[in-house]
Structure formats: C-alpha cells, structure tokens
Amino acid sequence: MVYVDSTNHNSRIDYVVIHATAENFGESLRLLSTRTENPVSSHYLIPEVGDPSYPRSSLRVYSLVPEHRRAWHAGASYWAEETNLNDRSIGIEVVNEFECTGTDLPVPEIELDKVQCHFVPFSGQQIELLVDLLHSIQERYPGISPIDIVAHSDIAIMRKSDPGPLFPWKQLYEQGIGVWPDETLAAKYLTQFSTELPSLNTVQAALLALGYQIEVTGEYDKQTQFVVRAFQLHFRPSNYSGEIDEESLALLWALLEEHRPDELLELQTIGSF
C-alpha cells in the first residue's frame, strides 16, 4: 500500500440535528441502542435531571454511535436541497418527555388542526451539557454552517415537532451555536410588511430559500401551514399556529438577509413585495 494524501475530499458531516426523545432516559437508551421493530439511533443522548430511570448522580453525555458512522435519527428528511440527512449529519437526542398526538398517521392524513402537543421545559444542566457538546462538534467540523444546526421539526415538518418551542435556540445562539433573527433587521422588515405582506408565492419561495421543503403553489395549503409552523417552532416560539403574519415574515427575511443573501437578492429581483 502506498499512501498519498489527496487534497480532494471534505468532511462527511455538514449538519447537526437536535431532537427531543418524548421518553425518559431508560426507555430512550433502550430504543436508541437495541434492535427494535423500528430501529433508531443517534450519535449522542443527553439525560435529564430528576429522571428516576437515570442511574447516575450527575449528568453525562452518552455517546451511542461514532460520529464517522451513520446513525438512524433523521428518517425521511430535507434541508436546503439535501435529503436523507442521516448520511451527512450528527444527531443529538435530548431527554424530554413532551407529548404530541395526531402525527402518528400516514403523512397525507396528518392535519394541523388535529396535532396537539404538550411541551416540557429543558433543564439548565441539560443545556449546559448540550452547549459543551456542540462546541466540541464545531471544533471538529468547522465547516458546519450555523444555519445547518437544525431542529428535527425543521427537517421533517409534518411528522415531527421536537425539540419544540421551549427549546432555547436563542440562548444557544448567544453562546455561538446556530442562528437567530437579528432584531434590527427584523424591525426593518416588520415596518416594511406592516403595510403590505409579500405574495404567497414569495413567502413559499422565501421558506424554500431558507432551507425548508416546500413547493411554491401560491396557495395556503397544508404543506405551507406545516412549514410555517416549523419555522415558528424554531424562531417565533410564542405562537406556532402555522398562520402567516407580519412578525413571522419579518423574522424570516431577517434570517435570509444575514444567512442567505444571494437567495434574498433573487427573491427581491423576481418576487412581489
């Protein structure tokens, strides 16, 4: 064997997907590490304080799958023109016993008004562990774009709602992880949209440009409701009804200006404002 280091390669890891387990630690560990009828896994599992199924006195990050191996955490997924994100992502499960009903049907049968969720806060100790883990991942994979640290609900918009509106995305952003709408930019667009909202075609194209899976139909259809809800779960958690409003659009446009400027320029060229 002759070894020659080629310069023509890059990291397999381009995304991080954050999940909430909907189960306690013991059941989460079982499901993620043993063979079941529907086998799933993740690269990491972060326990919760006060969980009687957790055997240790202090929280530890559990490593379940080596980062260079593909874990089965994302399922059918889409973000920024990429599908099957298992192939190119690190999955992190955070123990959190939230509950959702109405999403266990075949995708064509899921209706937004039938989806009911009860979300549970995350503990400070969990988030501290998660932040440390994410910082270490960023050091190992500096090519991961902040906008590609996403929620499970961002990449599987009709099937998933986790980690939910109580997950502290803004806190993570303040510690150098992920993205959050700039307040000054959002205020600018809020003023712009207070008199006239963009056309529905343009709104759908903007959501697609940010990374969400959506077809531009010009109709406020089921896919659009769920995509808007997914955006709101992440970036406007105070109200995630799926209804299009000027505040949500101002946040969306602020993110595009900062993180997808070329796509925003194209929208401004061909879109309706």
C-alpha positions as CSV (number, residue, x, y, z in Angstrom):
1,M,0.0,0.0,0.0
2,V,1.3,3.4,-1.0
3,Y,-0.3,6.4,0.9
4,V,-0.6,9.7,-0.8
5,D,-2.7,12.4,0.9
6,S,-5.2,13.8,-1.6
7,T,-6.5,17.3,-1.2
8,N,-9.8,16.4,-2.9
9,H,-12.0,15.5,0.0
10,N,-14.1,17.0,2.7
11,S,-15.9,16.1,5.9
12,R,-19.0,13.9,5.7
13,I,-20.6,16.0,8.5
14,D,-22.4,19.1,7.3
15,Y,-25.4,19.2,9.6
16,V,-26.4,18.8,13.3
17,V,-30.0,17.7,14.1
18,I,-31.3,18.3,17.6
19,H,-34.1,16.0,18.8
20,A,-36.2,15.6,22.0
21,T,-36.9,12.0,23.0
22,A,-40.5,12.0,24.2
23,E,-39.4,9.3,26.6
24,N,-37.5,9.0,29.9
25,F,-33.8,8.2,29.9
26,G,-34.1,4.5,30.4
27,E,-36.6,4.0,27.5
28,S,-34.7,6.4,25.3
29,L,-31.5,4.5,25.8
30,R,-33.2,1.2,25.1
31,L,-34.8,2.5,21.9
32,L,-31.6,4.1,20.6
33,S,-29.2,1.3,21.4
34,T,-31.0,-2.0,20.9
35,R,-32.8,-3.7,18.0
36,T,-36.5,-3.0,17.8
37,E,-39.2,-3.3,15.1
38,N,-38.4,0.2,14.0
39,P,-34.7,0.6,14.8
40,V,-33.4,4.1,15.5
41,S,-30.3,5.6,16.9
42,S,-28.4,8.8,17.4
43,H,-24.8,9.8,18.0
44,Y,-25.5,11.3,21.4
45,L,-28.1,11.1,24.2
46,I,-28.3,13.8,26.9
47,P,-30.2,12.7,30.1
48,E,-32.4,14.9,32.3
49,V,-32.1,15.8,36.0
50,G,-34.5,14.1,38.3
51,D,-35.3,11.3,36.0
52,P,-35.7,8.1,38.1
53,S,-34.6,5.9,35.2
54,Y,-31.2,7.7,35.1
55,P,-28.7,5.7,37.2
56,R,-26.0,8.3,37.8
57,S,-25.8,11.2,40.3
58,S,-24.6,13.7,37.7
59,L,-25.5,14.2,34.1
60,R,-23.2,12.7,31.5
61,V,-23.4,12.8,27.7
62,Y,-23.9,9.3,26.3
63,S,-22.1,8.5,23.0
64,L,-24.0,5.8,21.2
65,V,-22.7,5.9,17.6
66,P,-19.3,7.1,16.5
67,E,-19.5,10.4,14.6
68,H,-18.0,8.9,11.4
69,R,-20.8,6.3,11.3
70,R,-24.3,7.0,10.1
71,A,-26.9,7.0,12.9
72,W,-30.6,6.5,12.1
73,H,-32.1,9.6,13.7
74,A,-33.5,11.8,10.9
75,G,-35.6,9.4,8.8
76,A,-37.2,10.9,5.7
77,S,-35.8,14.4,5.9
78,Y,-35.0,17.5,3.9
79,W,-33.0,20.7,4.5
80,A,-31.5,23.1,1.9
81,E,-31.9,20.8,-1.1
82,E,-30.4,17.9,0.8
83,T,-32.4,14.7,1.6
84,N,-31.7,11.7,3.8
85,L,-29.8,13.8,6.3
86,N,-28.7,10.7,8.2
87,D,-26.0,10.4,5.6
88,R,-24.4,13.8,6.5
89,S,-25.4,14.7,10.0
90,I,-24.8,14.3,13.7
91,G,-27.9,13.5,15.7
92,I,-28.3,14.6,19.3
93,E,-31.2,13.3,21.4
94,V,-32.1,15.3,24.5
95,V,-34.3,13.5,27.0
96,N,-37.6,15.4,27.3
97,E,-41.0,13.8,27.9
98,F,-43.1,16.0,25.6
99,E,-46.2,14.5,24.1
100,C,-47.8,15.0,20.7
101,T,-50.9,13.4,19.2
102,G,-52.1,13.5,15.6
103,T,-48.7,12.9,14.0
104,D,-48.7,9.1,14.1
105,L,-50.8,8.8,10.9
106,P,-49.6,8.4,7.3
107,V,-48.2,11.8,6.3
108,P,-51.0,12.5,3.7
109,E,-53.6,12.1,6.5
110,I,-52.0,14.4,9.1
111,E,-53.9,17.6,9.6
112,L,-52.5,20.6,11.5
113,D,-55.7,21.2,13.5
114,K,-55.6,17.7,14.7
115,V,-52.0,17.9,16.0
116,Q,-51.9,18.5,19.8
117,C,-48.7,18.8,21.8
118,H,-47.8,19.3,25.4
119,F,-44.2,20.6,25.6
120,V,-41.9,20.3,28.7
121,P,-39.1,22.7,29.6
122,F,-35.4,21.7,29.3
123,S,-33.2,21.9,32.4
124,G,-30.3,24.3,32.6
125,Q,-27.9,21.4,33.3
126,Q,-29.1,19.6,30.1
127,I,-28.5,22.8,28.0
128,E,-25.0,23.3,29.5
129,L,-24.0,19.8,28.5
130,L,-25.5,20.3,25.1
131,V,-23.7,23.6,24.6
132,D,-20.4,22.0,25.5
133,L,-21.0,19.1,23.2
134,L,-22.0,21.4,20.3
135,H,-18.9,23.5,20.8
136,S,-16.7,20.4,20.6
137,I,-18.5,19.3,17.4
138,Q,-18.0,22.7,15.9
139,E,-14.3,22.4,16.7
140,R,-14.1,19.1,15.0
141,Y,-16.2,20.1,12.0
142,P,-15.6,23.9,11.4
143,G,-17.3,23.6,8.0
144,I,-20.7,23.2,9.6
145,S,-22.6,26.4,8.8
146,P,-24.6,27.8,11.8
147,I,-27.8,27.7,9.8
148,D,-27.3,24.0,9.3
149,I,-27.7,23.3,13.1
150,V,-31.4,22.4,12.9
151,A,-34.4,21.0,14.8
152,H,-35.9,17.7,13.9
153,S,-39.1,19.7,13.2
154,D,-37.2,21.7,10.6
155,I,-36.3,18.7,8.5
156,A,-39.4,16.6,9.0
157,I,-42.1,19.2,9.0
158,M,-45.3,17.1,9.2
159,R,-44.0,14.2,11.2
160,K,-42.1,15.9,14.0
161,S,-42.4,18.8,16.4
162,D,-39.3,18.4,18.5
163,P,-37.4,19.8,20.3
164,G,-40.3,22.2,20.5
165,P,-41.0,25.8,21.3
166,L,-39.4,25.6,24.8
167,F,-36.0,24.6,23.4
168,P,-33.7,27.7,24.0
169,W,-32.4,28.3,20.5
170,K,-31.7,32.0,21.3
171,Q,-29.6,31.0,24.3
172,L,-27.6,28.7,22.1
173,Y,-27.1,31.4,19.5
174,E,-25.8,33.8,22.2
175,Q,-23.2,31.1,23.0
176,G,-22.1,30.8,19.4
177,I,-24.3,28.0,18.2
178,G,-26.9,28.1,15.4
179,V,-28.7,31.2,14.1
180,W,-31.3,33.7,15.4
181,P,-33.0,36.6,13.7
182,D,-31.2,39.9,14.2
183,E,-33.5,42.3,16.0
184,T,-32.6,45.4,13.9
185,L,-33.1,43.6,10.6
186,A,-36.4,42.1,11.9
187,A,-37.6,45.5,12.9
188,K,-36.8,46.9,9.4
189,Y,-38.8,44.2,7.7
190,L,-41.7,44.4,10.3
191,T,-42.1,48.1,9.3
192,Q,-42.0,47.1,5.6
193,F,-44.6,44.3,6.0
194,S,-46.9,46.3,8.2
195,T,-48.4,47.9,5.2
196,E,-48.3,45.0,2.7
197,L,-47.3,41.4,3.0
198,P,-45.3,39.6,0.3
199,S,-47.3,37.4,-2.1
200,L,-47.9,33.8,-1.0
201,N,-45.7,32.7,-3.9
202,T,-42.9,34.8,-2.5
203,V,-43.4,33.6,1.1
204,Q,-43.2,30.0,0.0
205,A,-40.1,30.8,-2.1
206,A,-38.5,32.5,1.0
207,L,-39.1,29.5,3.2
208,L,-37.6,27.3,0.5
209,A,-34.6,29.6,0.2
210,L,-34.0,29.3,4.0
211,G,-33.9,25.6,3.7
212,Y,-37.4,24.2,4.3
213,Q,-39.1,21.6,2.0
214,I,-42.0,23.4,0.3
215,E,-43.5,23.6,-3.2
216,V,-44.3,27.0,-4.5
217,T,-48.0,26.7,-5.2
218,G,-49.3,30.2,-4.4
219,E,-51.9,28.6,-2.1
220,Y,-52.1,28.5,1.7
221,D,-52.2,24.7,1.6
222,K,-51.4,22.0,4.2
223,Q,-47.7,21.9,3.4
224,T,-47.4,25.7,3.8
225,Q,-49.2,25.6,7.2
226,F,-46.8,22.9,8.5
227,V,-43.7,24.7,7.1
228,V,-44.7,28.0,8.7
229,R,-45.4,26.1,12.0
230,A,-42.0,24.5,11.8
231,F,-40.4,27.9,11.3
232,Q,-42.3,29.4,14.2
233,L,-41.4,26.5,16.5
234,H,-37.8,27.4,15.9
235,F,-37.8,31.1,15.5
236,R,-41.1,32.5,16.9
237,P,-42.0,30.1,19.7
238,S,-44.5,32.4,21.3
239,N,-47.0,31.5,18.6
240,Y,-46.6,28.5,16.3
241,S,-50.1,28.3,14.9
242,G,-48.9,28.0,11.3
243,E,-50.6,31.2,10.3
244,I,-48.7,33.7,8.2
245,D,-48.3,37.0,9.9
246,E,-46.0,40.0,9.5
247,E,-43.8,39.2,12.6
248,S,-43.0,35.7,11.3
249,L,-42.2,37.1,7.8
250,A,-40.0,39.8,9.3
251,L,-38.0,37.2,11.2
252,L,-37.8,35.1,8.0
253,W,-36.5,37.9,5.9
254,A,-34.0,38.9,8.6
255,L,-32.5,35.4,8.6
256,L,-32.4,35.4,4.8
257,E,-30.6,38.8,4.7
258,E,-27.9,37.6,7.2
259,H,-27.5,33.9,6.2
260,R,-28.9,33.5,2.6
261,P,-28.2,36.9,1.0
262,D,-27.9,35.6,-2.6
263,E,-31.3,33.9,-2.3
264,L,-32.8,37.0,-0.8
265,L,-31.4,39.1,-3.7
266,E,-33.1,36.7,-6.2
267,L,-36.4,37.0,-4.3
268,Q,-36.2,40.7,-4.4
269,T,-35.5,40.6,-8.2
270,I,-38.3,38.3,-9.1
271,G,-40.7,38.4,-6.1
272,S,-43.6,40.6,-5.2
273,F,-43.3,42.9,-2.2
